[in-house]
Amino acid sequence: MPPLPPLTKALMLICTAVFCVDQFVRLEVLFALWPLQSGLFWPWQMLSYGFLHGDLLHLSFNMLGLWMFGSELERLWGRHRYWQFLLASLLAAAVTQLLVTWLTRSMVPTVGASGALFGLLLAFGMLFPNRIIVPLIPPIPMKARTFVIVFGVLELVLGLYGRSGIAHFAHLGGMLGGFLMIRFWRGQSPFGGMRRR
């Protein structure tokens, strides 16, 4: 395996360290993404929530995704563009989740880097559509493009009908943020085929 690129490695270490600290000092009150109507929302939470994770499984899956997809994208794009992409995905996921919690009147905070990870997943599928990957669940080889479509549809269905406590619309928001960032870099309008002048 090639060595981890520096930003991906740093993010994995920071998320792991924050998770360990969170076991002793509860960080959610100040750093989770609280709904706007909760009275606990602060602007910095739109970034800080991405470094918190609910449990070890949540952290492990996100770090696995960061390693699988982020490492290659950082090597391809370089550190600066990679950081911009992660930021766009994370912020788009936060805005989407804030909108959903406001519409549903939810008071539950959101934590995790999953929104940014779903942005990376989308980018991987767009840039390497025919690359064969084998997800953990289900362990079936499939093209990256197919994997992205399956997970996108699954997130939408679970967001509309599921009651799992997982922020499925934040994941979709992260994918949307990543999609828009790639369109911007390509000089394309957000959803049309026309190029910007």
ChimeraX attribute file (.defattr): number of C-alpha atoms within 10 A of each C-alpha:
attribute: neighborCount
match mode: 1-to-1
recipient: residues
	/A:1	3
	/A:2	6
	/A:3	7
	/A:4	16
	/A:5	17
	/A:6	14
	/A:7	18
	/A:8	23
	/A:9	16
	/A:10	12
	/A:11	15
	/A:12	20
	/A:13	13
	/A:14	14
	/A:15	20
	/A:16	19
	/A:17	13
	/A:18	15
	/A:19	21
	/A:20	13
	/A:21	13
	/A:22	15
	/A:23	10
	/A:24	8
	/A:25	10
	/A:26	11
	/A:27	16
	/A:28	19
	/A:29	12
	/A:30	15
	/A:31	24
	/A:32	26
	/A:33	28
	/A:34	28
	/A:35	22
	/A:36	18
	/A:37	13
	/A:38	14
	/A:39	9
	/A:40	16
	/A:41	19
	/A:42	14
	/A:43	11
	/A:44	12
	/A:45	22
	/A:46	24
	/A:47	16
	/A:48	19
	/A:49	23
	/A:50	25
	/A:51	22
	/A:52	27
	/A:53	24
	/A:54	13
	/A:55	11
	/A:56	12
	/A:57	10
	/A:58	15
	/A:59	21
	/A:60	14
	/A:61	15
	/A:62	22
	/A:63	22
	/A:64	13
	/A:65	19
	/A:66	24
	/A:67	19
	/A:68	15
	/A:69	20
	/A:70	27
	/A:71	21
	/A:72	17
	/A:73	23
	/A:74	20
	/A:75	15
	/A:76	11
	/A:77	12
	/A:78	14
	/A:79	16
	/A:80	10
	/A:81	14
	/A:82	20
	/A:83	15
	/A:84	13
	/A:85	25
	/A:86	23
	/A:87	21
	/A:88	24
	/A:89	31
	/A:90	32
	/A:91	22
	/A:92	26
	/A:93	32
	/A:94	28
	/A:95	15
	/A:96	23
	/A:97	27
	/A:98	24
	/A:99	16
	/A:100	16
	/A:101	21
	/A:102	15
	/A:103	9
	/A:104	9
	/A:105	13
	/A:106	15
	/A:107	15
	/A:108	13
	/A:109	21
	/A:110	27
	/A:111	25
	/A:112	23
	/A:113	30
	/A:114	29
	/A:115	34
	/A:116	33
	/A:117	28
	/A:118	31
	/A:119	32
	/A:120	27
	/A:121	26
	/A:122	29
	/A:123	24
	/A:124	20
	/A:125	20
	/A:126	15
	/A:127	13
	/A:128	13
	/A:129	16
	/A:130	13
	/A:131	14
	/A:132	15
	/A:133	16
	/A:134	13
	/A:135	12
	/A:136	9
	/A:137	6
	/A:138	7
	/A:139	9
	/A:140	12
	/A:141	13
	/A:142	15
	/A:143	16
	/A:144	24
	/A:145	21
	/A:146	16
	/A:147	20
	/A:148	21
	/A:149	13
	/A:150	11
	/A:151	16
	/A:152	19
	/A:153	12
	/A:154	13
	/A:155	20
	/A:156	15
	/A:157	13
	/A:158	16
	/A:159	19
	/A:160	11
	/A:161	9
	/A:162	12
	/A:163	9
	/A:164	9
	/A:165	9
	/A:166	15
	/A:167	24
	/A:168	24
	/A:169	24
	/A:170	30
	/A:171	30
	/A:172	28
	/A:173	26
	/A:174	34
	/A:175	28
	/A:176	21
	/A:177	28
	/A:178	30
	/A:179	21
	/A:180	21
	/A:181	22
	/A:182	18
	/A:183	17
	/A:184	14
	/A:185	9
	/A:186	11
	/A:187	13
	/A:188	17
	/A:189	14
	/A:190	15
	/A:191	9
	/A:192	8
	/A:193	9
	/A:194	10
	/A:195	12
	/A:196	10
	/A:197	6
